[in-house]
Amino acid sequence: MAVLYTEFFPHCYSLNIHSKASPFPCHHQKSIILSCKNPTTNDRISSKIRVSAETRSLHFQSLDFQETHFIKLLNRSCKAGKYSETLYFLECMVNKGYKPDVILCTKLIKGFLNARNVAKAVRVMAILESHGEPDVFAYNALISGFCKMNQIESANKVLHRMRNRGCLPDIVTYNILIGSLCSRGKLELAREVFSQLALYDCHPTVITYTILIDAIIVQGGIDEAMKLLKQMLSEELQPDMYTYNAVVRGMCKEGMVDQAFDFIMNLAELGCEPDEISYNILLRAFLSRGRWIDGERLIEKMISRSCEPNVVTYSILISSLCHDGKMKDAIAVLKTMMAKGLTPDAYSFDPVISALCKDGRLDLAIEFLDFMISNGCSPDIVNYNTILAALCKSGQAEEALEIFEKLSQTDSPPNVSSYNTMISGLWNSGDPKRALNMVSEMVDKGIDADQITYNSLISCLCRDAMVEEATELLVDMQNNGFKPTIISYNTMLLGLCKIHNIDTAIDILAVMVENGVRPNETSYILLIEGMAYSGWRAEAMELANSLVSIGVVSKDFFKRLNRTFPMINVYKNLSNSDIEK
């Protein structure tokens, strides 16, 4: 620290020769006369040695030079990504009375927010507000960061503070807020912000409209989206292909594929030429409906308009062919694609590998994986996870483990899905110890468990009658912010009924309802069958009859239960009309 301090504040470690009366020793100029007496001649030699205190050394730099030096240091540190160090230098700088640079502070705010360090980003803004002049770009950076972290309330507070300081938000500010609200499904709030733009003399842009159109389409409102498009055109705003592609996507989503085709063909009249994305959206829609002739016609139109099929186009064809079980045709398209000089990506190979795994042709799937690597296409984690899942499903957990252990040496290290597959695979193969070691390894590597992890472990524990441990895991799941699903609870019910612990099973059903998870038919069937197999046959039949009468459980199940547990006295109390309702 001393070395750093000396570098940035050298005057504090320099020799100070100054007058005691001087209040500013490092910047005050003073000439000092030193007298020397010659003892031999006893003559007073008036050798006047003038020591100049001119500001030559670093500790006597001018204010402007020091400020420039500081800014260089700050920029260098910020550019290197050493944001905490930059903040330290910034605080030292403002403590010396210097004005912080707004551009550098904005970069620093973005850096901290990208690192999810909100507290330090807020600290930089506080420094800028108290010692400098934050502009709209700085405020937008902070608002954007809060919105990305779903801290909308904090973003609104910054917006209000921004206005109070006389820094007017621009359309970028509002686009950030509208986009954030739309991405979180809060479309009504986004519309409110949009409707208030005129009050702040802020005019929506193409981006503003596109954000809203896209969000409306996601919620299934193509008619409303088209109205917004017309409003946009009436305001003499020229939509770009992002806008038009959002509309095409919405039409296809609503099943309006033919209308989408006509829309694309007429785009030239609106001053836009459809791009590869437009054609690919429509091609996927045609092929997912089995309309291969229309798909071929679309590709012909695409080529005739000088828009060459790209990797995504071929990948859509490959995926659709694999889905239809036409593996030879899919591989032929893959070869054609490569012959045209296009390099397939992991998305191109994934449907082929998945289809081969589904057909049990694992050796060929692994060969394709090797083929990808030899042709310069690095498999992604989805490709590897497909292979791992297929191996584990076929009882080859050891072979899966060999591939898994090599993943850390590739460009696709294992993710939570990889671990979920291996945990389940190892446990099912009779090796729960190694499965639990996988859990520990995942935690050690900082990979957070997800809902599937918990459900898989709960299922494994219940299957081995370790219901107490499974119950603890269910509680842990909730404590870690994961809401147990119907699958979680049904798995617990099955495990409890399997060991004839009906009292706890009934408690779980009650907890399930309290937590807002509605039991389905499977939940009730598990409980009824558990009761019957545990010796509570009369109670099981009575509960089944009640649930049939309100339509929760099917009559077929009741009849099946009747055949499984015949000659129960309770049947005498049930009328035929009850059973046949």
GUZA-324098 format. One record per residue (C-alpha): y, x, z; residue in three letters. Coordinates in pm, whole numbers, plus 50000, padded with zeros to 5 digits. Example, Ala and Ser with C-alpha at 12.3 -4.5 7.8 and 13.67 -1.06 7.14 Angstrom:
# GUZA-324098
495505123050780ala/498945136750714ser/
//
This chain:
# GUZA-324098
500005000050000met/502345029050078ala/501875042649727val/502615008749574leu/505615003949797tyr/506975038449707thr/506625030649339glu/508574998449355phe/511005006949634phe/511475045149602pro/514865045349780his/513195035650105cys/511285068750110tyr/514055091949978ser/516155115950188leu/519375098250287asn/522445120750342ile/525275097250410his/528105088150635ser/527205067550938lys/530045044650857ala/528525035250523ser/526795001850533pro/525115007550196phe/523525042150217pro/521535039149897cys/524395028849671his/527555043349836his/529005074949676gln/530295102149911lys/530925139849881ser/529825160050185ile/531205195650257ile/528915220150439leu/530625251250595ser/528765284150650cys/529925312650881lys/529115349250799asn/528325366251137pro/528655401250993thr/532165399550863thr/533115373651114asn/535065358750832asp/534885321950778arg/533585318050425ile/534825285750287ser/531895282650055ser/532045246549987lys/528785233049873ile/529415199549714arg/526415176749742val/526845147349511ser/525455113549614ala/525735100849257glu/523045075249175thr/520805097648966arg/517455094649139ser/515355063049123leu/516535050949460his/520075048949325phe/519255029049015gln/521665002848894ser/520874966548966leu/520224958948598asp/517824987948558phe/515844978248870gln/515664942248757glu/514354953048416thr/511824975848584his/510624947248805phe/510244923748511ile/508194949748323lys/505904953948624leu/505564916548667leu/504784910848299asn/502264939248294arg/500474925548601ser/500524889648471cys/499254900248127lys/496344918148295ala/495434885748471gly/496234899548816lys/498014867948920tyr/497904873149297ser/499384907949253glu/502064893449025thr/502944867449286leu/503294894849547tyr/505694914349323phe/507594882249246leu/508104875049615glu/509274910949673cys/511674907149384met/513304874849499val/513544888349855asn/515744915949711lys/518004889749559gly/516784890249204tyr/516504858648994lys/512934850548880pro/512284848048508asp/511294812348413val/509034823048124ile/507034846848342leu/506794821048622cys/505484795248374thr/502774819648262lys/501924825948626leu/501714788548703ile/499324783848409lys/497254813848518gly/496794800648872phe/495994765648749leu/493394778748504asn/491834796548802ala/492084763348994arg/494314779249255asn/496714750149302val/498334763149621ala/499594795049456lys/500744776449144ala/502814753749369val/504144784549551arg/505374799449221val/507184766949138met/508744766649486ala/510074802149426ile/511384791949086leu/513094761049227glu/514704779349521ser/515704811749346his/515804803448976gly/516094775548723glu/512824758748624pro/512874743048279asp/510854714948122val/508134739448009phe/507524751448365ala/507344715848499tyr/505054705148214asn/502684733748298ala/502424722148660leu/502114685248568ile/499414693448312ser/497474713548571gly/497564685248824phe/496464660148559cys/493504681748453lys/492384682448816met/492784644648841asn/495624648249093gln/497784621748928ile/499764614349244glu/500774651049273ser/501754651048904ala/503974620548962asn/505684637649257lys/506484667649037val/507844643648773leu/510164626849027his/511324660449163arg/511954672048808met/514214642348739arg/516044646049071asn/516884682148982arg/518404670648654gly/515624684448433cys/514774655648201leu/511114651448102pro/510444653647728asp/507834636147516ile/505354664347593val/505604655147962thr/504804618947889tyr/502034628047644asn/500394648247921ile/500554618748160leu/499424593047900ile/496564615647787gly/495414621248143ser/495434584248226leu/493574575747904cys/490904602147962ser/490214586548302arg/489924551248167gly/493274540048310lys/494464525347983leu/496724498748137glu/498674524948332leu/498924546048016ala/500364515947832arg/502934511348109glu/504114547248072val/504224542547694phe/506314510647723ser/508834528447949gln/509564556747705leu/512554538447556ala/514124535447903leu/514244573447924tyr/515524577047565asp/512234593947474cys/510644585547141his/506844585547095pro/505404610246846thr/502324609946627val/500464626546916ile/501514598747157thr/500194571546928tyr/496994590746848thr/496194594947217ile/496574557547276leu/494714547246958ile/491794569647050asp/491674555847406ala/491834519647287ile/488964526147044ile/486844541347320val/487134508447506gln/486124489347193gly/489474476247073gly/489604484246700ile/491864454146625asp/494384465046884glu/494174500746757ala/494974488946403met/498034470346537lys/499214502246703leu/498694520946375leu/500894495546194lys/503544498846466gln/503424536346419met/503964532846043leu/506794507946098ser/508594534646301glu/508314557745999glu/505914581146174leu/503364596345937gln/499874596346093pro/497824627846044asp/494084630845994met/493504631446372tyr/494934596346385thr/493064583746080tyr/489764599346193asn/490134581846529ala/490434548746338val/487414557046118val/485394565546430arg/486424532446587gly/485414512446280met/482004529146270cys/481544523046641lys/482184485846586glu/479694485046297gly/482424482046036met/480914509645824val/481774494745483asp/485374488745594gln/485494524845716ala/484284536445372phe/487024516545197asp/489584529445447phe/488634565545370ile/488684559944994met/492214545445016asn/493704572245241leu/495274590144943ala/497574560044897glu/498834565845252leu/499654602045176gly/496564617645333cys/493354631845192glu/490194626545400pro/488764658745541asp/485234669945631glu/485524652745967ile/486244618945802ser/483214621645575tyr/480964634345854asn/481864605246084ile/480984580445811leu/477844599445702leu/476484598446058arg/477184560946071ala/475374554445741phe/472314575445826leu/471964561846181ser/471544527846015arg/469034541245765gly/471434537345473arg/470394568745290trp/471534557444944ile/475044551045079asp/474904584745252gly/474064602244924glu/476844583244747arg/479294594345019leu/478324631044979ile/478834628044602glu/482314613544663lys/483014641344911met/482134668644659ile/483994651444372ser/487144652444585arg/486824690144638ser/485694686144997cys/482564707245031glu/479884697645287pro/480034720645589asn/477584730945860val/478164698146046val/477384677845732thr/474034695245685tyr/473294692946058ser/473784655046045ile/471314653245754leu/468774674945939ile/469084654646259ser/468684621346075ser/465634633845882leu/464004646246203cys/464724612846369his/462944595346082asp/459964619046112gly/460684636545780lys/460204671945906met/459484687745566lys/462664673045420asp/464654684845724ala/463394720545683ile/464144718445306ala/467764708745385val/467954737645632leu/466854761645356lys/469334746545106thr/472104750745357met/471324787545402met/470974792545025ala/474544779944986lys/475754807445217gly/476264785545524leu/474984798845855thr/473214771946062pro/474274769646425asp/472284759846732ala/473174723346668tyr/471474725846324ser/468224739046470phe/468094717146781asp/466754685046617pro/464014705346440val/462964722346764ile/463094689246954ser/460984671546692ala/458384699446693leu/458194698547073cys/457844660747068lys/454934663946823asp/453264689647051gly/453744717846800arg/455114741947059leu/453994773646883asp/455984763946573leu/458994754446787ala/458974788946949ile/458654804546601glu/461804785946498phe/463524800046805leu/462574835146693asp/463664826646337phe/467104816646469met/467544849646648ile/466364870546350ser/468874852246126asn/471834859446352gly/472014825446517cys/471944827946895ser/470054798447047pro/472124779147299asp/470914767147635ile/470054732947486val/467534749447251asn/465964768847537tyr/465904738747769asn/464084718547502thr/461344745047486ile/461174748147866leu/460834710347912ala/458094708047649ala/456104736747804leu/456394722148155cys/455414687648031lys/452294701847867ser/451304719448192gly/452354754248076gln/454774761448360ala/453844798448367glu/454754802747999glu/458004783948064ala/458754807048355leu/458374837648131glu/461044824147893ile/463224812648181phe/463274847048342glu/464524862648017lys/467424838447980leu/469744858948200ser/469494886847937gln/470664863747656thr/474024848247567asp/472754815647719ser/472084820348091pro/470214791948265pro/472244761848371asn/471504733848614val/469324715948354ser/467204747348314ser/466664749148690tyr/465924711848713asn/463224715648447thr/461634745648619met/461794730548968ile/460014699148851ser/457594718748630gly/456534743248900leu/456134715949161trp/454044694548926asn/451854724548846ser/451004727649217gly/453444754949315asp/456054738549543pro/456904771749710lys/458154787249387arg/459914754549302ala/461864756349629leu/462614793049561asn/464204781249236met/466504758849439val/467564788349656ser/468104810249350glu/470244783449187met/472444780649497val/472734818749527asp/473964820749167lys/476654795049235gly/475114768149014ile/475774734549175asp/472954709549200ala/473504676649019asp/472134641649060gln/469024650248859ile/468274679649090thr/468304657149393tyr/466294629549226asn/463684654549104ser/463264669849449leu/463134635849619ile/460444625149371ser/458424657049429cys/458654653749807leu/457694616949804cys/454764623749573arg/453434648649829asp/454014623850115ala/456884645250254met/458984614050303val/460914626350606glu/462174656550408glu/462984633750114ala/465054611250343thr/467024641450468glu/467644651650108leu/468914616650026leu/471454619850307val/472384654850190asp/472874640949840met/475484616449970gln/477204643050182asn/477644664549871asn/479434637149683gly/476534623649474phe/475954586649495lys/472214579049503pro/471194557949205thr/468654530349167ile/466174557649067ile/466824576449394ser/466204545949609tyr/463184533649411asn/461624568049444thr/462114566249821met/460644531149832leu/457574542949642leu/457104572549876gly/457484551450189leu/455164524050064cys/452624550449964lys/452294561250329ile/452484524650445his/455834529550622asn/457064494550538ile/459634491950818asp/461554522050687thr/461164509350329ala/462874476850430ile/465634497250598asp/466094517550276ile/466444485150079leu/469154473750322ala/470994507150298val/470744504749921met/472544471249921val/475164483550172glu/475964512949941asn/476604489749650gly/473384496949458val/471794464349352arg/467964464349377pro/466214456949048asn/462834440948982glu/461074474549025thr/462594478149376ser/461164444649488tyr/457794450149319ile/457404483749497leu/458184467649832leu/455914437349776ile/452964458649660glu/453574482849948gly/453484454150195met/450294440250042ala/448474473650043tyr/449604479750402ser/447904448050522gly/450964425450513trp/449434404150238arg/450644370250355ala/454204383250400glu/454024400150058ala/452954367749886met/455624347750067glu/458344372549965leu/457034373249609ala/457124335349585asn/460704334349714ser/461834360549464leu/460094342949175val/461874310549265ser/465304327049228ile/464324345948913gly/464444381049061val/460754388149002val/458834375748697ser/456044349748713lys/453714374548542asp/454014398248835phe/453264369949078phe/450134360948883lys/449074397448872arg/449604399949247leu/447544368149288asn/444644383849100arg/444894416849290thr/444884400649637phe/442874367949610pro/441884343249881met/444974346850097ile/445514317950337asn/449154316550247val/448224303749901tyr/447324270750061lys/450944265850151asn/452154273049800leu/452194244249558ser/451284248749196asn/454814238749108ser/456094268449308asp/453884292549117ile/454494277648773glu/458294274248805lys/
//
